[in-house]
Structures are given as C-alpha cells and as structure tokens.
C-alpha cells in the first residue's frame, strides 16, 4: 500500500548508466504513483576507477539531463553509486552542482542519497555489502566516513561488471547481502544500482531485523523528495515507511 502527501504526481528524471536493473524504476513509479522516466548514458561497463570517472563526466550527465527535458522533470538523479563516490566527497558534490545547472532543477546522486537516507533515519553505524571489486568498494567506505558514517564491516564481492550484477537472481541478492551484515550495524547498505533489490528489501529487513538501504531504493527516495513528493510504502522498506522530512542533497 502506498500514499503520498502531494496530491498531484511528480516527475523525477533518472539518468542510469548502461543497462542492468533499470526496470526497478518503472516498477517503483507504478507502486508510488509518480513518474520516474529513465534515460541512459553509456561508458565501459567495468567497475574500475578510471572507467567510473569517465562514466560520470559532466558532459555525459548533461547529455542525460537534456534527454530528460521532454519529460519536464522536477528533479534529476544520477543513478550510479560508484560513478559518483569515485570522485570523492568534494568531487561528488561538484558533480551534483554541475548536473543541477545542466538540468535546471534540483539534482543529486545515489551516493548522496545514501547519506541523506541515513540522516533521515538517524543511523550512523553501517555494514556495507558491495558487489564491486575491493579497490572500488573501499572508496565508498571513504565517502561514507567523510560524511560521519562509521562502517563497521565492508564486504567486496569482486564482481567486475554491472551486467554481471544485473544477472544475479533474487536469491543470490539476498544471500550476498545477508551474509555481510554486522551485528552492531544499525543498517545494511547495498550500494550498486545494477543490482535488483527493491522486491527483496522487506524480506531482507525481516531476516536481519534492521533497515536495509539499497542503491535504487535511496535513489528513488531522493529523486521524489527533491521533486516535492513524500511517498510512503510498506513494500519499499523502513526508508519509505515513515514521513520524509527535508534533508540536504
């Protein structure tokens, strides 16, 4: 069941890298009663730092914003965790500012959405179940630490490409995530937008007994919040189970 505090549907544009789990956005849009049009940018489908820096280039994201303009979005999101945190905290902030300038509407990224979601829930101690190779996953830990988030445990599945992550079954996603929780962590983070997680969040939260934050989930949450909507839905976990108050980008 879903409700929203804004009567009229909003439109939040999604810039998604390549192809993997982008079908989660129309699924969530139907569930929540808002519009989440998706456009794609393309680079090398590899979880490696040089390739990720190239993927998140300002001109690529500006092209994505231009492609979304026909939908008249009220916000735009860069739906890529690794393609944002790889720039470091200041670089990721600059990336958001450049995207907002190109789009002409409020913007953010999945990495920033994780930090915003943690602040919204009042959580500071986390475990991270990362699909990325170790070198990339470590940069996410650094990004979180700079935001005052304590990472108690971080796992690296060492999966090289987004396409491989997108091919994981729901059972494999649950097993990968649940196996890398930490008993003292207040929440488990699953940071890859290439991973299909939305449908398994309630099961994961029930299994672990704590909130679970996933990349596509926090991206949708931030996108709609920036567009002025405050949806709730029991189908999308603890993050969507409470009224969304304002938080920073």
C-alpha positions, 0 to 999 in steps of 0.5 A: 500500500502506498500514499503520498502527501502531494496530491498531484504526481511528480516527475523525477528524471533518472539518468542510469548508466548502461543497462542492468536493473533499470526496470526497478524504476518503472516498477517503483513509479507504478507502486508510488504513483509518480513518474520516474522516466529513465534515460541512459548514458553509456561508458565501459561497463567495468567497475574500475576507477578510471572507467567510473570517472569517465562514466560520470563526466559532466558532459555525459550527465548533461547529455542525460539531463537534456534527454530528460527535458521532454519529460519536464522533470522536477528533479534529476538523479544520477543513478550510479553509486560508484560513478559518483563516490569515485570522485570523492566527497568534494568531487561528488558534490561538484558533480551534483552542482554541475548536473543541477545547472545542466538540468535546471532543477534540483539534482543529486546522486545515489551516493548522496542519497545514501547519506541523506537516507541515513540522516533521515533515519538517524543511523550512523553505524553501517555494514556495507555489502558491495558487489564491486571489486575491493579497490572500488568498494573501499572508496565508498567506505571513504565517502561514507566516513567523510560524511560521519558514517562509521562502517563497521564491516565492508564486504567486496564481492569482486564482481567486475561488471554491472551486467554481471550484477544485473544477472544475479537472481533474487536469491543470490541478492539476498544471500550476498547481502545477508551474509555481510551484515554486522551485528552492531550495524544499525543498517545494511547498505547495498550500494550498486544500482545494477543490482535488483533489490527493491522486491527483496528489501522487506524480506531482507529487513525481516531476516536481519531485523534492521533497515536495509538501504539499497542503491535504487531504493535511496535513489528513488527516495531522493529523486521524489523528495527533491521533486516535492513528493513524500511517498510512503510504502510498506513494500519499499522498506523502513526508508519509505515507511515513515514521513520524509522530512527535508534533508540536504542533497 
